[in-house]
Amino acid sequence: MNRLEKYIINNLSMLFLSIFLALFAIASVIFLIKLATYTAIIQLSVWEMTKLYIFVVPELLFFTLPISFFVSAALTIHRLSNDNELIVLFALGIHPKFIVKTLFKPALLLTSLLILNFFVILPHTKILSKNFISYKKSEAKFNLAASEFGHKFGNWLLYLGSKNNDETYSDIFLFNKNEKEEVLIGAKKAHIINDAGILRLKLTDGEGYSYSKEKFSQIDFDTMYINDTLTSDIIPYRTTMEYWKKSMVHWKESKGRDKKIPMFIRNTLLSLFPIFSLFLVLSISVMHARHQKSKIYLYLFLGIAIYYGATIGLQKSLLFYTIPIVSTVWLIVTYVIYKKTILSRF
């Protein structure tokens, strides 16, 4: 039995790897096209684009791993059946339950990895991705051009005379006016420093003037720093439980408006798909090569379309009830098909 299990698992592994790599490459290309749209709004270096790609990898796994397992498992059993190897095994007394148990082990491992990815890794990467994009959008709003009026630096009106080759500016003037006082600062040289979302304007060799009804004052300085915090919507993230807790507690009140709820429902059912698909795998892949015409590719398409369609289509109306309803109905229907097509014959 151990040799037979290894033989089936080895065939499954080789086919699974080839299908997964192909699907993952296609999904990656789609994301990279989407990523290219960000470059119209923000400037991204090669390393920053790589970071955004790494952030989305856990999400890509939910749309590639379950499908890869379902397709590879069905094609593996179909190949064994088409070569009459499976028919010989059944004739020697091997029960179809043995095939189900053999496939259950990698399916359980895959489901466990997806659930771990879903509950622990995905929340962290989603927050990192959103915060990174928000930060880059805020940074993009601060584009300075020399010899142009209308620039603002926090509460200051800013004018830059010219830009130097070393990314510094010459002949800088800043003006600030409120109800009680007006302030004018001039400097010969300025350098903009971006430190983790805090823009700092370093002024060198300048003068400052302050005017109010009561007094007029002047200062000379060698170096002055003016800070301005970028206005970006940074989402705080502490633990995985805190990420899901609010949505789980108030899911009835939100009525699906919270984006975390559809994601939770969808990813939970997709994580369970490798296990839930085992009965259907045998039902559509076991056949007599001489007496039956294979329609496995049609059945694979229909199986994926129905499961994914039910998962995505019902999550908005049924909310969390989608998980038990889709799971129960799917298992009952696929087991009935398995019983009529497989158990009744072998």
C-alpha positions in Angstrom: 0.0 0.0 0.0 2.8 2.4 0.8 4.3 1.9 -2.7 0.9 2.5 -4.3 0.4 5.7 -2.2 3.8 7.0 -3.2 3.2 6.2 -6.8 -0.1 8.2 -6.9 1.4 11.1 -4.9 4.5 11.2 -7.2 2.3 11.4 -10.3 0.1 14.0 -8.6 3.1 16.1 -7.5 4.7 16.4 -10.9 1.4 17.4 -12.6 0.4 19.8 -9.7 3.7 21.6 -10.0 3.5 22.2 -13.7 -0.2 23.4 -13.5 0.5 25.6 -10.5 3.5 27.3 -12.1 1.5 28.0 -15.2 -1.5 29.4 -13.4 0.7 31.4 -11.0 2.6 33.0 -13.9 -0.7 34.0 -15.6 -2.0 35.5 -12.3 1.3 37.3 -11.8 1.2 38.9 -15.3 -2.4 40.1 -14.6 -1.3 41.7 -11.4 1.8 43.3 -13.0 -0.6 44.9 -15.6 -2.7 46.2 -12.8 0.5 47.4 -11.0 1.5 49.3 -14.1 -1.6 51.5 -13.7 -0.2 52.8 -10.4 2.8 54.3 -12.3 0.4 56.9 -13.8 -0.2 58.3 -10.3 3.0 57.5 -8.4 6.6 56.8 -9.2 7.8 53.3 -8.4 11.3 52.0 -8.6 12.0 48.3 -9.5 12.5 47.4 -5.9 9.2 49.1 -4.9 7.3 47.2 -7.6 8.9 44.0 -6.4 7.7 44.8 -2.8 4.1 45.4 -4.1 4.3 42.1 -6.0 5.5 40.2 -2.8 2.6 41.8 -0.9 0.0 40.3 -3.3 1.5 36.8 -3.5 -0.5 35.4 -0.6 -3.7 36.5 -2.3 -2.7 35.0 -5.6 -2.2 31.6 -3.9 -6.0 31.5 -3.1 -6.8 31.6 -6.8 -4.1 29.2 -8.0 -3.5 26.5 -5.4 -7.0 25.2 -5.0 -7.6 25.1 -8.8 -4.2 23.5 -9.4 -4.9 20.7 -6.9 -8.3 20.0 -8.3 -7.2 19.9 -11.9 -4.0 17.9 -11.2 -5.7 15.4 -8.9 -8.4 14.8 -11.5 -5.9 14.5 -14.4 -3.7 12.2 -12.4 -6.5 9.7 -11.7 -7.8 10.1 -15.2 -4.3 9.2 -16.6 -4.2 6.1 -14.3 -7.7 5.1 -15.4 -7.0 5.8 -19.1 -3.9 3.5 -18.9 -6.1 0.8 -17.2 -3.9 0.9 -14.1 -6.8 2.0 -11.9 -9.1 -0.6 -13.3 -6.5 -3.3 -12.5 -6.2 -2.0 -8.9 -10.0 -2.2 -8.5 -10.0 -5.7 -9.9 -7.3 -6.7 -7.3 -9.6 -5.6 -4.5 -8.5 -2.0 -3.9 -11.5 0.0 -2.8 -12.1 3.5 -4.2 -11.9 4.8 -0.6 -8.2 4.1 -0.7 -7.8 6.6 -3.6 -9.8 9.2 -1.6 -7.7 8.6 1.5 -4.5 8.9 -0.5 -5.6 12.2 -2.0 -6.9 13.4 1.3 -3.4 13.8 2.8 -2.0 16.3 0.3 -5.5 18.0 0.2 -5.4 18.4 4.0 -1.8 19.8 3.9 -2.8 22.3 1.2 -5.9 23.4 3.1 -3.9 23.9 6.3 -1.4 26.1 4.4 -4.1 28.1 2.8 -5.9 28.7 6.2 -2.6 29.7 7.8 -1.9 32.0 4.9 -5.5 33.4 5.1 -5.6 34.1 8.9 -2.0 35.1 9.6 -0.1 36.2 6.5 -2.8 37.8 4.3 -4.0 40.5 6.8 -0.4 41.6 7.4 0.5 41.9 3.7 -2.8 43.7 2.8 -2.2 46.3 5.4 1.4 46.7 4.3 0.3 47.1 0.6 -2.4 49.6 1.4 -0.2 51.7 3.6 2.6 51.6 1.0 0.4 52.8 -1.8 -1.2 55.5 0.4 2.2 56.7 1.4 3.4 56.9 -2.2 0.3 58.7 -3.3 0.8 61.3 -0.6 4.5 61.6 -1.5 3.5 62.1 -5.2 1.4 65.1 -4.2 4.5 67.0 -3.2 6.1 67.7 -6.6 8.2 70.9 -6.6 9.2 72.8 -9.7 11.7 75.7 -9.7 10.7 79.2 -10.7 7.0 78.5 -10.2 4.6 80.1 -7.7 1.8 78.3 -5.9 3.8 75.6 -4.0 2.9 74.9 -0.4 4.9 73.2 2.3 2.5 72.6 5.2 1.2 76.0 6.2 3.9 77.8 4.3 3.8 79.3 0.8 7.0 78.3 -1.0 9.0 79.7 -3.9 12.1 78.0 -5.3 14.5 80.0 -7.5 16.3 77.2 -9.3 17.2 73.5 -9.0 20.8 72.4 -8.7 22.4 69.3 -10.1 22.8 67.8 -6.6 19.0 67.8 -6.0 19.1 71.0 -3.9 17.4 74.3 -4.5 18.7 77.9 -4.5 17.1 81.2 -3.6 14.2 80.0 -1.5 11.4 82.0 0.1 8.8 80.9 2.5 5.8 83.0 3.6 3.3 82.3 6.4 0.4 84.6 7.4 -2.1 84.3 10.3 -4.3 86.7 12.1 -1.6 88.0 14.4 1.7 87.7 12.5 3.3 87.4 9.1 6.6 85.5 8.7 9.0 85.7 5.7 12.0 83.4 5.5 14.7 83.6 2.8 17.6 81.2 2.3 20.3 80.7 -0.3 20.1 77.0 -0.4 17.5 74.3 0.6 17.5 70.5 0.6 14.3 68.4 1.0 14.7 65.3 3.2 12.1 62.5 3.2 12.3 60.5 6.5 9.7 57.8 6.7 6.8 60.0 5.7 8.1 63.2 7.3 9.2 65.9 4.9 12.0 68.1 6.3 13.1 71.3 4.5 16.7 72.0 5.4 17.5 75.7 4.9 21.1 77.0 4.8 22.4 80.6 5.1 19.3 82.6 5.4 17.3 85.3 7.2 13.9 85.3 8.8 11.5 88.3 9.3 8.5 88.4 11.6 6.0 91.3 11.5 3.0 92.0 13.7 1.2 95.2 15.0 3.3 95.2 18.1 6.8 94.4 16.8 9.1 93.6 13.9 11.9 91.1 14.4 14.7 89.6 12.3 16.9 86.6 12.7 19.9 85.3 10.8 20.6 81.6 10.7 23.2 79.1 9.3 20.8 76.1 9.3 17.1 75.8 9.9 14.7 72.8 9.6 11.0 73.0 8.8 9.0 69.8 9.1 5.8 68.9 7.3 4.1 65.5 7.9 2.6 63.9 4.7 -1.2 63.5 4.9 -1.5 59.8 4.2 -4.2 57.4 5.4 -2.0 54.9 7.3 -4.0 51.9 8.6 -2.8 50.7 12.0 -2.1 47.0 12.4 -1.2 45.1 15.6 -2.4 41.5 15.6 -4.3 39.1 13.3 -7.1 38.8 15.9 -7.6 42.6 16.0 -7.8 42.6 12.2 -10.7 40.2 12.1 -12.4 40.9 15.4 -14.4 44.0 14.6 -15.8 42.5 11.4 -16.7 39.2 13.0 -18.5 40.9 15.9 -20.5 43.4 13.8 -21.1 41.4 10.7 -24.9 41.5 10.9 -25.0 45.3 11.3 -22.6 45.8 8.4 -24.7 43.6 6.0 -21.7 42.9 3.9 -20.5 46.5 3.5 -17.3 45.6 5.3 -14.9 44.4 2.6 -13.3 41.9 5.1 -16.5 39.9 5.3 -16.6 38.8 1.6 -12.9 38.2 1.7 -13.3 36.0 4.8 -16.1 34.0 3.2 -14.4 33.6 -0.1 -11.0 32.6 1.2 -12.5 30.2 3.8 -14.4 28.3 1.1 -11.5 28.4 -1.3 -9.2 27.0 1.4 -11.6 24.1 1.9 -12.0 23.4 -1.8 -9.1 20.8 -2.1 -10.8 18.6 0.6 -14.3 19.2 -0.6 -13.4 18.3 -4.2 -12.2 14.8 -3.6 -15.5 13.0 -4.3 -15.9 15.0 -7.5 -12.3 14.2 -8.6 -13.0 10.5 -8.6 -16.4 10.8 -10.1 -15.2 12.7 -13.2 -11.8 11.0 -13.7 -12.4 7.2 -13.3 -13.6 5.6 -16.6 -13.3 2.6 -18.9 -11.1 3.8 -21.7 -12.7 1.3 -24.2 -16.3 1.9 -23.3 -16.6 5.5 -22.2 -15.7 8.8 -23.9 -13.8 11.2 -21.6 -15.4 14.6 -20.9 -13.1 15.4 -18.0 -12.1 18.9 -19.2 -15.8 19.9 -19.5 -16.4 18.5 -16.0 -13.4 20.3 -14.6 -14.6 23.6 -16.0 -18.1 23.0 -14.7 -16.9 22.0 -11.2 -14.7 25.0 -10.8 -17.3 27.4 -12.2 -20.1 26.1 -10.0 -18.1 26.1 -6.8 -16.5 29.5 -7.3 -19.7 30.9 -8.7 -21.7 29.8 -5.7 -19.0 31.1 -3.3 -18.8 34.6 -4.9 -22.4 34.9 -5.9 -24.0 34.0 -2.6 -21.6 35.8 -0.2 -23.3 39.2 -0.4 -26.8 37.9 0.2 -26.2 35.1 2.7 -23.1 36.6 4.3 -21.5 34.0 6.7 -24.3 31.6 6.1 -22.7 31.0 2.7 -20.0 28.9 4.3 -22.2 26.2 5.9 -24.7 26.2 3.0 -22.2 25.9 0.2 -20.1 23.4 2.1 -23.1 21.1 3.0 -24.8 21.2 -0.4 -21.5 20.7 -2.3 -20.5 17.7 -0.2 -23.9 16.1 -0.4 -24.2 16.5 -4.2 -20.7 15.4 -4.9 -21.0 12.4 -2.7 -24.2 11.3 -4.3 -22.5 11.6 -7.7 -19.5 9.6 -6.4 -21.8 6.9 -5.0 -23.7 6.5 -8.3 -20.8 6.6 -10.6 -18.0 5.0 -8.6 -19.2 3.0 -5.6 -22.0 1.4 -7.5 -19.6 0.0 -10.1 -16.4 -0.7 -8.1 
